[in-house]
């Protein structure tokens, strides 16, 4: 895993490298899985999270605003 922190105001960003089939955990309740990387380098991810934790894509949220 290759990682670095980048401070952006009050937000900390961690960049990591994962292969298909690998995953990482955010906090105690969220697990992110790399499902597929296409030849055009698009990455499909799966997110396991409890139902009380709202998840939404940024581009979907921008359409609502």
Steps between C-alpha positions, in 0.01 A plus 500: 500500500630842405357784704545869558304765687391821335349774716219696336363738763348284771485189279774238499540290184662158486594359157560125484553237232281190503458213255175333393374289789673712763323734739555753775302615802390851596430532870319210665203475266603550136686256275591591141569223246668530159273294276634567150749712307408530132751527215418872486605519869152560643472355847184336634478496877259347747422658835379307803340738749221481755160629386513797736813634327400700193722449193468690175716572194619859474375533141152379601492749787597791272203430272262536799647835607 
